[in-house]
Amino acid sequence: MSVNIVAFGNERDGFSEDNQQPGLIWSYLRRSALISQIDSSLSASHVGNPVFTEYQACVFGNVRLVVHDCPVWDLFDSDWYTSCRLIGGADIILIKYSVNDKTSFQELKDSYVPMVKKALNHCSIPVIISAIGARKNGVPCTCPLCTSDRRSCVTTAEGVQLAKELGATYLELHTLNDFYIQKYFGGVLEYFMIQSLNQKSSEKMKKRKKMQKCHRVQPPQLEQPEKMPILKGEASHYNADLHNLLCCCQCADVAFYPEDLSTAVEAHKIILCSVSHLFMLLFGVKSPSNAHDASTLQLAQSLFAVETGDPFPSSPRGVPPCVPPVRVVVKDSVFCSCLPDILHFIYSGAFQWERLEEDIKKKLKDPDKTEHVLEKVKCILKTPGKLNTVKDCKSHQIKQLYNTSLRLFFNTPVLADVIFKIQGTTVPAHRAVLVARCEVMAAMFNGNYLEANSILVPVYGVSKDTFLSFLEYLYTDSCCPASILQAMSLLICAEMYQVMRLQHICELYIITQLQSMPSRELASTSLSIVSLLKKAKFHNSDCLSTWLLHFIATNYLIFSQKPEFQELSGSGQQHSSRECLSKGFSRPMSYTESQNLLRWKNAQGSLSATPAPSRHRPQESHHESVVQKLHEPVGLVL
C-alpha cells in the first residue's frame, strides 16, 4: 500500500537572500520520526523538461510514501498532461506559497487555482494550503508606476479565502523549525495520510468481498469475445496531392513564359491565389482599388505581365476547359529561371523554405542573385499589412498554409470552372482541387466522359449538405460531422468517390460517438445501430461493420430488446452477425440466460446463409467503373 502526495508552489521569497535553506517537503521528510529510507530524484515532464523532484520513502513502518514536489507552476502551462496525471494519482495535494511574495500569490489565485479545480474534477482529494514565512513590516508605495508593491505581504484573510475556494485546510508556518514542521504541519499531513490508508483498506476489503461473492456460484458462460478492432487514422496526404497536381499538369489554366517565349511552366490559378495576394491581383480575383499594400501591386506589374490580347479577366467565374491557359510573361529572367523550384515550393505546402534556399543557391551559384530571388518570393507570399521578415517564411510559421487559404475559395464562384447540380441547386467548384484530391474525379474530368468538356455536372444519390461536407474535406482536409447519421452519409459519399481517408475519419467519428453513449441513452435512442451495420457492410466499411457487431454483442441485452434486432436474421448476413453476437456475449450470465441462448444457437444451426454479393470490380478499371456508376441516377438520397 502507498500514499502519493503532490506539492505545488514555491515557499521561498523571491526577494530574500536565504534561498539556499531546505524546502518544506525536504525538511519534513528529514526531521519526521515516522519517515525512513528517503530517496530523491529529479524527474522530467511529458515534454521532457525537468520540473519536479520525486521523493520516495517509508512511513508508518512499511507504507510506501511518494512525494512529487513541483516548485514551478509553469508545469500547468507547458505540460497539461503531466499536471493532470499527477493530480489524478494524488492522495493528498499540498499548495505552498510565501507570504512575502504577493505577485506569485496573485498569479496562483488568478491563473492556477482554476486549473487545479479543473484537474480535480470534483474529486474528494484533501488539499492543504501552507502559507510560509514571517510577514515583513513595511508600507508599500501607492504610486501606480512603482513596482515596490511586489514586496507587500499576503494577509491571513486572503489565504483563508483561497482555502475556502478549494475546500482546503489552511496552515500558516512562520518558520521552518521543528515545532511548525513536525507537530503543526506534520500532524495535519499525517492525519490525512492515515485517512487515505483507511479509505484504501476499506475499498480493498469491499473488492475482496465482491470477488468472493462472484466466485461462489459459477454460471455457464459462452466463450469470451474477440478483441474489438482498432481503427488507425490514416496520415494526411494533402500537400502530396497538390504537389502531384503540379507534376502531372492536369487542369492547368495558367502558363508562365520568359520574355522570349521559349519555354512554358504551367500552374493553376486556384493554388497560386490561395497563397498570394499578388496572384489575386494578377488574375483579377481582387481589383487594384482593393489592394491594401501598394507594394504588392507594384511588384505584380514589374514582375509579371499578362500577354497582350488576354488582359486581366473581368469575371473570375472560370471558363470552359477547352479554352487554353492564360499566358503570363515573367519579366525578370533570373526569377523566371527559378520559377519551377518556386512552384514546387508553393505546391508542396510552402513550408520547405530551407530546401528552396538550397535549390536556388545550386542553380544560380551567385549570392546576390540568390538573395534577389528569395526576396521576391517573400514579397509574393507575404500578407498585406504585416511585416515581411525571414521568420515569416520559416517552416513552423506557415506549415498549415493551404488548409486555411483554400477555404476562401470553397463554395464560391471565384475562379470556378465546374458547377455541380444537386437537388435543384448549384455548387461551384474548381477542377484542379477535385482532380488533385479525388482519383475518381480525376478519371471523370480527364477521361472520355461528358464531364471532361462540360461545366455543369449533375450529382445523384447524395444530398446537398452531404456533398458540401465532402467538398469541404477536399478543400481543407478536415471535416466536422454534426451527428452520427451525417457522418454515415458522408462515409457513403466518400466510398462512392473512393476517398479512403475521409471514410476512415467518419468511421472513427461514429465509433467515438457510440462509445461515449451511456447504457440508458443506448436503450432509449431512436438511432438504429442495425441500420448502421447494414450500411457499413453494403458500402465496404469492413472496420466499422466489424466494430458495430462487437458493439452490439457487448450490449446484447439492450439491443436484443429492440425491434430492428430481428432484422439481422432476415438478411444474407445472418450467419456472420448472429455468430459474432453469440461470441461477443461476454458478461457473466445466469443459468437461464445461457440455456436460452444455447437453445437459440441449436435452432439456428440448420439454417443456411446466402453470402452477400461482392461489390468489388476488377482493379485495372476500378476508377472508370466508379465514374460509370456515378452517371446512373439513384432514387435514394442520403
Residue pairs with C-beta under 8 A, 6 or more apart in sequence:
1 63
1 64
1 197
1 200
1 201
2 63
2 64
2 65
2 66
3 59
3 63
3 64
3 65
3 66
3 91
3 92
3 193
3 196
3 197
4 66
4 67
4 68
4 89
4 90
4 91
4 92
5 65
5 66
5 67
5 68
5 90
5 91
5 92
5 93
5 94
5 189
6 67
6 68
6 70
6 86
6 87
6 89
6 90
6 92
6 93
6 94
7 24
7 25
7 67
7 68
7 69
7 70
7 93
7 94
7 95
7 96
8 70
8 73
8 93
8 94
8 95
8 96
8 112
8 116
9 70
9 71
9 73
9 95
9 96
9 97
9 104
9 108
10 71
10 72
10 96
10 97
10 98
10 104
11 23
11 24
11 96
11 97
11 98
11 130
11 132
11 133
12 19
12 21
12 23
12 98
13 98
13 100
13 101
13 133
14 98
14 101
14 104
15 100
15 101
15 150
15 151
16 100
21 176
22 30
22 176
23 69
23 71
24 96
24 130
24 132
24 173
24 176
24 181
24 185
25 55
25 67
25 69
25 94
26 40
26 55
26 69
27 176
27 181
28 35
28 181
28 182
28 185
28 186
28 189
29 35
29 38
29 55
29 57
29 67
30 38
31 178
31 181
31 182
32 181
32 182
32 186
33 182
34 59
34 60
34 190
35 57
35 58
35 59
35 65
36 57
36 58
36 59
37 56
37 57
37 58
38 55
38 56
38 57
39 55
39 56
39 57
40 53
40 54
40 55
40 56
41 53
41 54
42 50
42 52
42 53
42 54
43 50
43 51
43 52
43 53
43 54
43 68
44 50
44 51
45 51
45 52
45 75
45 78
45 79
45 82
46 79
46 81
46 82
46 85
47 78
47 79
47 82
49 78
49 79
51 70
51 72
51 74
51 75
51 78
51 79
51 82
52 68
52 69
52 70
52 71
52 75
52 86
53 68
53 69
54 66
54 67
54 68
54 69
55 65
55 66
55 67
55 68
55 69
56 64
56 65
56 66
56 67
57 65
57 67
58 64
58 65
59 65
59 190
59 193
60 193
60 197
63 193
63 197
65 193
68 86
70 86
73 107
73 108
73 111
73 112
75 82
75 83
76 83
76 112
76 115
83 115
83 119
84 119
87 93
87 116
87 119
87 120
87 125
88 119
88 123
90 125
91 125
91 126
91 192
91 193
91 196
92 125
92 126
92 127
92 128
92 189
92 192
92 193
92 196
93 116
93 120
93 125
93 126
93 127
93 128
94 127
94 128
94 130
94 189
95 108
95 116
95 127
95 128
95 129
95 130
95 166
95 168
96 129
96 130
96 131
96 132
97 104
97 105
97 108
97 129
97 130
97 131
97 132
97 154
98 104
98 105
98 131
98 132
98 133
98 154
99 131
99 132
99 133
99 134
99 135
99 153
99 154
99 159
99 172
100 133
100 135
100 136
100 151
100 153
100 154
101 150
101 154
102 149
102 150
102 151
102 152
102 153
102 154
103 150
105 154
105 158
108 162
109 158
109 162
113 162
113 165
113 166
116 166
117 166
126 168
126 169
126 192
126 195
126 196
127 166
127 167
127 168
127 169
128 168
128 169
128 171
128 188
128 189
128 192
129 159
129 162
129 163
129 166
129 168
129 169
129 170
129 171
130 171
130 172
130 173
130 185
131 154
131 156
131 159
131 170
131 171
131 172
131 173
132 173
132 176
133 173
133 174
133 175
134 174
134 175
135 153
136 151
136 153
138 151
138 152
140 148
140 149
140 151
140 152
141 148
141 149
156 172
159 170
159 172
160 170
162 168
162 170
163 169
163 170
169 188
171 184
171 185
171 188
173 180
173 181
173 184
173 185
174 180
214 588
219 588
219 589
219 590
219 591
219 594
220 589
220 591
220 594
220 595
221 588
221 589
221 594
222 582
222 583
222 585
222 589
222 594
222 597
223 583
224 586
225 550
225 553
225 554
225 583
225 584
225 585
225 586
226 550
226 583
226 584
228 547
228 550
228 551
228 554
229 543
229 546
229 547
229 550
231 504
231 507
231 508
231 511
231 543
231 544
231 547
233 504
233 505
233 508
234 500
234 501
234 504
236 477
236 501
237 501
238 349
238 402
238 403
238 437
238 477
239 348
239 349
239 402
240 348
241 436
241 437
242 271
242 347
242 348
242 349
242 402
242 436
243 344
243 347
243 348
243 349
244 436
245 251
245 268
245 271
245 347
245 432
245 435
245 436
246 267
246 268
246 271
246 343
246 344
246 347
249 266
250 432
250 435
250 436
250 442
250 445
250 446
251 268
251 321
251 417
251 431
251 432
251 435
251 445
251 446
252 266
252 267
252 268
252 325
252 432
253 268
253 269
253 319
253 325
253 326
253 417
253 432
254 266
254 267
254 268
254 269
254 272
254 283
254 325
254 326
254 328
255 264
255 265
255 266
255 267
255 325
255 326
255 327
255 328
256 264
256 265
256 266
256 267
256 304
256 328
256 329
256 330
256 336
256 339
257 263
257 264
257 265
257 307
257 327
257 328
257 329
257 330
258 329
258 330
258 333
258 336
259 329
259 330
259 331
259 333
261 329
265 339
265 340
265 343
266 325
267 343
268 432
269 279
269 283
269 326
269 415
270 406
270 409
270 415
270 430
270 432
270 433
271 346
271 347
271 432
272 279
272 283
272 346
273 279
273 280
273 283
273 285
273 409
273 415
274 402
274 405
274 406
274 408
274 409
275 346
275 350
275 381
275 401
275 402
275 405
276 380
276 381
277 286
277 291
277 292
277 293
277 296
277 383
277 384
278 296
278 299
278 300
278 379
278 380
279 285
279 380
280 286
281 287
281 288
281 291
281 296
281 297
281 300
282 300
282 304
282 306
282 312
282 328
283 312
283 313
283 316
283 326
283 415
284 312
284 313
284 314
284 315
284 316
285 316
285 414
285 415
288 297
291 297
291 384
292 384
292 385
293 384
293 385
295 379
296 379
296 382
296 384
299 376
299 379
299 380
302 331
303 330
303 331
303 332
303 335
303 376
304 328
304 329
304 330
304 331
305 328
305 329
305 331
306 312
306 326
306 327
306 328
306 329
307 326
307 327
307 328
307 329
310 326
310 327
313 326
316 413
316 414
316 415
317 413
317 414
317 415
317 416
317 428
318 413
318 415
318 416
318 417
318 418
318 430
318 455
319 417
320 417
320 453
320 455
321 417
321 431
321 445
321 452
321 453
322 453
330 336
330 339
332 376
334 364
334 369
334 372
334 373
335 342
335 372
335 373
335 376
337 363
337 364
338 360
338 363
338 364
338 373
341 356
341 359
341 360
341 363
342 356
342 373
342 377
345 352
345 353
345 355
345 356
345 377
349 399
349 401
349 402
350 381
350 398
350 401
350 402
351 395
351 396
351 398
351 399
351 401
352 395
353 393
353 394
353 395
354 395
356 374
356 377
357 370
357 374
360 370
360 373
360 374
361 367
361 370
364 370
364 373
377 393
378 388
378 390
378 392
378 393
379 388
381 392
381 393
381 398
382 388
382 392
386 392
391 397
392 398
402 477
403 476
403 477
403 478
404 476
406 433
406 475
406 476
407 475
407 476
409 415
409 430
409 433
409 475
410 471
410 472
410 475
410 476
411 427
411 428
411 429
411 468
411 471
411 472
412 428
413 428
415 430
416 428
416 429
416 430
417 430
417 431
417 455
418 428
418 429
418 430
418 431
418 434
418 445
418 451
418 455
418 457
419 426
419 427
419 428
419 429
419 455
419 456
419 457
420 426
420 427
420 428
420 429
420 457
420 458
420 459
420 467
421 456
421 457
421 458
421 459
422 458
422 459
422 462
422 463
422 464
422 467
423 463
423 464
423 637
425 464
426 456
427 464
427 467
427 468
427 471
429 471
431 445
433 474
433 475
434 441
434 442
434 445
434 474
435 441
435 442
435 445
435 446
436 442
437 474
437 499
438 474
438 497
438 498
438 499
439 498
439 623
440 496
440 497
440 498
440 623
440 626
440 627
440 630
441 497
442 623
443 449
443 623
443 624
443 626
443 627
444 451
444 452
444 457
444 627
444 630
445 451
445 452
446 452
447 624
447 627
449 627
449 631
451 457
459 467
459 630
460 630
460 632
460 633
460 634
461 496
461 633
461 634
461 636
461 637
461 638
462 470
462 489
462 492
462 493
462 496
462 637
462 638
463 489
463 637
463 638
465 486
466 486
466 489
466 490
466 493
466 638
467 493
469 479
469 481
469 486
469 490
469 493
470 490
470 493
470 494
470 497
470 499
470 502
472 478
472 479
473 479
473 494
473 499
473 502
473 505
474 499
479 490
479 502
479 505
479 506
481 487
481 490
481 506
481 509
484 509
484 510
484 513
484 514
484 527
484 532
485 527
487 506
487 509
487 510
487 513
488 506
488 510
488 532
488 535
488 536
489 638
490 502
490 506
491 502
491 503
491 506
491 507
491 510
491 536
491 539
491 541
491 544
492 535
492 539
492 638
493 638
494 500
494 502
494 503
494 506
495 503
495 539
495 540
495 541
496 626
496 629
496 630
497 626
497 630
498 622
498 623
498 626
503 541
504 543
507 541
507 543
507 544
507 547
510 532
510 544
511 544
511 547
514 529
514 551
517 525
519 555
519 558
522 555
522 558
522 559
523 558
523 561
528 562
528 564
529 548
529 551
529 552
529 559
529 564
530 552
530 559
530 562
530 564
530 565
530 567
530 568
531 564
532 544
532 548
533 545
533 548
533 549
533 552
533 577
534 567
534 571
534 573
535 541
536 544
536 545
536 548
537 545
537 573
537 612
538 612
538 615
540 615
540 616
549 576
549 577
549 580
549 581
549 584
550 580
550 584
552 559
552 565
552 581
552 584
553 580
553 581
553 582
553 583
553 584
553 585
553 586
554 584
554 586
556 581
556 584
556 585
559 565
568 574
568 577
568 578
568 581
569 578
569 604
572 609
572 610
572 611
572 612
573 609
573 612
574 604
574 607
574 609
575 608
575 609
576 609
578 604
582 597
582 601
585 597
589 597
617 625
617 626
618 625
